[in-house]
C-alpha cells in the first residue's frame, strides 16, 4: 500500500489539507500528517489541525508520495524548510510522486522539480517566478510524469481524487467518488 506524507505548516490552507487527507484515507491509503514543529497547526482561516507526528520523526521513513497543501503563509514555511526540500528530492530520486496545490507548487519550483514540465497553481503564484522552462497551465489538475499540481481550494476534491487514481487505481477513485455523492 502506498504511503503518503502530508506536511502541515502554520498558515496552510485547511480546505486543501483536510480534503486531501480525508479522501486519501477514504481510499484506504496510509496517510501520515506531519507538523513542521510541535503542537497544533493553525491554518490560514484559523482552523486548528493536529498532525499525526512531528516531521523530524519521519524524515528517514519511506514515502511513495509527498503532498504539499497550499495557503499562505503555509507554502512559504514549506519553501523555507530544508527538510521539505530533502524529502522532495529523495522521493523524486526514488521515483515517487510529488504533489502540490494552490501556492505550494512554488515549493516544487524552488526545488527544481517543475523544470521542463507542465504545472498549475493558484493564479499569480508561479508567474512571478519567471520559470522559463515551465509550461504554466490553467487546468484544475495537471500531471506531468511524477509531478501533480492543482489550482486551489476549489480544486482540492478533484486533486485528491486524481491522487487516488494514481496511487490506488480508477476503480478505487470511482468507489470513493460514489460515496461523496458528486
Buried (B, 14 or more C-beta within 10 A) or exposed (E): EBBBBBBBBBBBBBBBBBBBBBBBEBBBBBBBBBBBBEEEBBBBEEBEBEBBEBBEEBEEEEBBBBBBBBBBBBBBBBBBBEBBBEBBBBBBEEEBBBBBBBBBBBBBBBBEBBEEBBBBBBEEBBEEBEBEEBEBBEBBBBBBEBBBBBBBBEBBBBBBBBBBBBBBEEEBBEBBBEEEEE
